[in-house]
Amino acid sequence: MCEYEFSVRVRYSETDVMGYVHHSNYARYYETARWELFRKLGVPYKHIEDEGYMLPVVSMNFKFIKAAVYDELLVIKTKIKCVNSPRITFSYRMYNEQHEIINKAEVNLAFVDKKTRTICTIPFFVKDAIANAV
């Protein structure tokens, strides 16, 4: 399936009193990496919303292996693991500057119609973009 590599530098405000990235920031990092993958596919999230769809998170699973610290450059490898309408599953691997894996994650989202707020099938333009990238 599709893969994308995204880098982010840890900001001071993202760390806790111990000097480590606070766990809540991992969801933000992964969300940004996910939308950059969609942008690479030619379907920015804004376009998805403009077409009448939303993608709420259904589940998240993180495995914390090592801590990330202030000013460290992190590399996130994002992969579309499974497309099973209406759900789409992303897997993530996060690496530190020493190229050590520090976090693994899997996030499931579901396509929802913005007007009716009901689950719907994956829009054709998203399916096509994913299929053309493989």
N, C-alpha and C positions, 0 to 999 in steps of 0.2 A: 504493500500500500504506500501512500504518499508519506514522505518524510521532509522535515524542515529543521534547520539548525538556527537557533536564535541566541544572542548573547545579551546579558544584562549585567551592569555593575551594581553591586550592593551599595545602597545609599545609607548614610548614618541613621536616618530616621527609621530605617527598616530593621534596625538591630535592637536587641533587648539589653537589660542591665548587665548581662553576662558577656555582651559583645557579639553575640550570635544573631543571625537572621531569625526574627520571630517567626514561628511556624505559620502564622496567618498570611505571611507574604508569599509563601509557596503557591497558594491558590492564585494570587495576582500574577506572579511570574508565569505560571502555566497558562492562565487565561490570555495574557499578552502573546505568548508563543503560539497559542492556538489560533488567535485572530491574525497573526502574521503569516501563519501557514495558509489560512484562507485567502489572505491578500495575495500571496504568491500564486495561488491557484486561479486568481482573477475574480474572486468573489469576496470582496471585503465585507465585513460584518454589517456595515452601514447599508450596503446593497441588499443583503439578506433581509434586514429590517424594512428597508424601503419597499421591498417586494411583498411585505406583509407577514413575515415570519419572525419568530423568536426562538432562541435556543437555550432554555433553562437547563441548569445542571440537575441531573437526576441522582448521581452518586459521585463521590470522590474517594479515592483510596491512596494514601501516601505511605511510603516507607522511608523513614529518616535513617540515613546510614552514617553521615558525618555532618558536622556543622559548617555552615557558610558564615563568613565574617565580613565586616565592613571593608569596602573598597575592593573586594575580590570580584574578578570577572568570572561570571558563571556562564556556562554553555548549556543550553537546553535543547535536546534532540526530541522533537515531537513527531509522532507517527499516528496516522489514522489507522487504527487497529482493525476496526470492524464498522461496516455500514449495514445496518439491519433496520430498515425503515420501521418506525420513525426515529430510531436511536442511531447515534453515532458515537463510537468509542475512540478515545485518544489515549495513547500511552506516551509517557515522558521518561527521559533519563536526564538528570542534571549532573554536570561535571564541574569540578573546581579548576583552578589554574594549573594544578599538577596533573590534570586529566584523570582524576580519581572520581568515580561515581559517588555522589553524596546524597542523592535522593532519587527515588523511583515513584511514579504515580500513574494512576489510571483514572480517567474522568469520562463519565457517560452523560450525554446530553440528549434531549428529545426535541424534535421540531414541533412547534406550536403555532397555530394560526393566530395572528395578532388580534383580529377582530373577534373571533369566537372564543379565544383562549382554550381551544381544544387541540389535542395531539393530532398531527397530520403527517402525511407521508413526506419524505425528503423531496424538496423541490427539484424539478428536472435539471435546472441550471447548476445546482450544487452537485447532483449525481454526475452530470456530464463533466464538470470541472475535475472531479475526483477521478473519474474513469480516464480522462485524457491525460492525467498526470502520471498514471501508473505505467 
